[in-house]
């Protein structure tokens, strides 16, 4: 089943993001290689595809997991959590209706 993982950043998270980004992306690429990643990316803090020093307010991942528990465990082990980037992470089942 698909799950949505929505994570909200702490204030001024950009330096923390930069530090943990390679490990964070490696996990996403692994999901992609397994054919389980639908979409993933950050939410810019300003209305721009290149927010620069404004940074980001959170991230969204939609991916396939065997269960809610597996999705939650995957989310809980994100390098951004260990680095203190995220203040809140929500994991919910998701049904893709379109396309």
Buried (B, 14 or more C-beta within 10 A) or exposed (E): EBBBBBBBBEEEBBEBBEBBBEEBEEBBEEBEEEEBBBEBEBBBBEEEEEBEEEBBBBBEBBBBBEEEEBBBEBBEEBBBBEBEBBEEBEBEEBEEEEE
